[in-house]
Amino acid sequence: MSGLKEIIFANTHNYQGVVDPRFQDLAQLFSRLQDARVSHGGAALTVYFQGQKAVDIFTGKKSATENWTEETLSVCYSTGKGVIATLAHILVSEGFLDYDTPIVQYWPEFGQKGKAAMTLRHILSHQSGLYDIRNMIASAIEMADWQHMLNVMEQATPRFKIGTDIAYQALTFGWLVGGVLEKATKQPLADLMQRYLVDPLALDGAYFGVPTSQLSRVARPLPKIQPPQPITQAAVKRPRKPNFSAKLMEWRGQNPQDFLDAMSPKGMKDFSFLSDAGVQAIIPAASGAFTAHSLAKMYAMLANKGVWNNKTLIKPKVFTALSQIQSVQRDRIMPIPMQWRLGYHRVLTMGKPVKQGFGHMGYNGSGAWCDPQRELSFAYTHNFMVGSITGDYRLWGLSQEALRCADAVLTGHKGWF
């Protein structure tokens, strides 16, 4: 109840930045959700509507000694999957590769261990069977070596026949997609990002492997404050209870070992995505660093079906392909239906349907998405130490309110469903 009281009685203007009056309710909700914890971290929210920036706000602490600013980069975990997927679609539009040509045509070494028929479509839709990071490497620290991890992908064996099942490639996705892009174009991933995504959209912060010169912009988690605990019988350490996601997987008949194999490399005690080494490593599925504004602007281009400032980055045929649901089959890893597109999943809200929308969220509750039907895009970033494979209530609630504000303009009625 104390958490609910904090939200109800929160300061509704505890943020800086710009807000279109039509989205004032969204800005106030952002403030309510952050107000009680601004001394323990920071957050940012950006929304584009009908091609124009409607919300660009931030609040809280970037570090123990610095406030969040509009320049602050946030490590966004799997939110970066949507970014590298978008780069892939741009390169498909440019003619460097396509979705259904076997990857071996671009990357011959990849074809071993039963992967000769695998395509970019299989990878983008999580139908490759190459999700088992736990048994691919001996220690998590190996993930910081880009070329080594490409070699690991070459040697990997799919856990199921290609295209016959779905298993979320929680960590392997970035090396698989990024490796194909590098081999098909014969250019480094950083150069591809800059030339085909960052420069055309004039993004203010979007990195897979943060350069040393930009490292000071990255938000870091603040130490978690633990209230003193009395030494009582209740304080005696007991076995951890399964979290909601684990229980949901069990109820649905999924194998928890699949989840562990996809999400948890051996030796994570020796590696952190939030360390300098983690932030500077090229791990597109987990350690990409972005501003909320850069994510929302990229998705604004997608909300406009691949066009930005009268320039077509993604051709209509490619946009149609990327936004189509690839399978409704149950995922081995995710505890809820994801409706996987080519590199994106459905938009998760608290009731509002987003039939044409898609995007990607991160394990820390960051997330970004677009809805071409409403010409709406959204991005939420932060540095709080929270974790959930399905996002947290803040991401879902802010997404819901962004849609409600847009509907108030488009239909005259906000509505909840």
Beta strands, then each sheet from edge to edge (+ up, - down):
strand 1: 16-19
strand 2: 42-49
strand 3: 52-60
strand 4: 74-75
strand 5: 206-207
strand 6: 289-290
strand 7: 307-308
strand 8: 311-312
strand 9: 358-361
strand 10: 367-371
strand 11: 376-382
sheet 1: 1+ 3- 2+ 11- 10+ 9-
sheet 2: 4+ 6- 5+
sheet 3: 7+ 8-
end
